[in-house]
Amino acid sequence: MKLMTISSIVAALGVAMVANASPIPCGESSSSSPTTPAATTAAAETSSDPTPSSTESAAPEPTGSGSTLWQPAVGTSWQIVLSATLKDTSANVQAYDIDLFDNTAATITKIHAAGAKAICYFSAGSYEDWRSDASQFKSADLGKTLDGWAGENWLNTKSANVRAIMAKRLDLAKSKGCDAVDPDNIDAYNNSNGLGLTKADAIDYIKYLAGEAHARGLAIGLKNSGEIVSSVIDNVEFSVNEQCAQYNECSLYSAFTAKGKPVFHIEYPKGDDTNNTKNVSSTQQKKACVFTGSAGFSTLIKNMNLDSWFQLCS
């Protein structure tokens, strides 16, 4: 019989303690949680920060706040605003997903002051002609245009130049104080990209981005790309998914919750062209929110333009 050394006993105890730890439950404000499914409270976008209600409770402590690399728990509450600079940090959520370029370090400081984490969005798989670093891309880096998205082209994610630009974007995220990044458009393999990009290329690229993010103390998520979940789930801390309920794909992302990692999930029941502050019907809400494994997902109902309006599932 092999005797355990003191160091191995300590290591075993450490594993046991981690295995028995309970995730910090997500909290929801009484001002944003609906009393009935059909009467969910919405947050309308304003030009200045609204004054929080005096009855609103303090935001819950974000999970992972005591660790170097943030690992959010299953069920972490969140808000995503990409159409403009974030102005309202009173939503009483544990994380905000915001545009890396459009928000300053001061905005991220406000998020932290509200007790939340900042997830910084950027497109890692597409060229956007309005970004401040657009001139750094070479013509050889660009593939076909993204269908329905003016000014965007698929990027050759195997290009050393493209990867160097993305590393600079991660430097920017670190300098602004982001806790995590949400790199979009990883799934060129599912589209006519003009560059011959495959699933294997996407797997290699997300592993590259994850390594670079982690080296800077940043957590990272997998955006959509359900077909490669099993290949990269150990490299990322969370999933950001759009419309898995609409397309009956949520089972692909349940692997995250099974591993104790959240799925930040968005549905757009209003469609592509309707963006307003009206709640969706109870029938639309149920279709967006109720599916196998849905209890573990952090689901938001949003406008397609990803402004500040949102509706919760319950």
Secondary structure, 3 states (H helix, E strand, C coil): CCCCCHHHHHHHHHHHHHHCCCCCCCCCCCCCCCCCHHHCCCCCCCCCCCCCCCCCCCCCCCCCCCCCCCCCCCCCCEEEECCCCCCCCCCCCCEEEEECCCCCHHHHHHHHHCCCEEEEEEECCEEECCCCCHHHCCHHHEEEECCCCCCEEEECCCCHHHHHHHHHHHHHHHHHCCCEEEEECCCHHHCCCCCCCCHHHHHHHHHHHHHHHHHCCCEEEEECCHHHHHHHHHHCCEEEEECCCCCCCHHHCHHHHHCCCCEEEEECCCCCCCCCCCCCCHHHHHHHHCCCCHHHCEEEEECCCCCCCEECCC
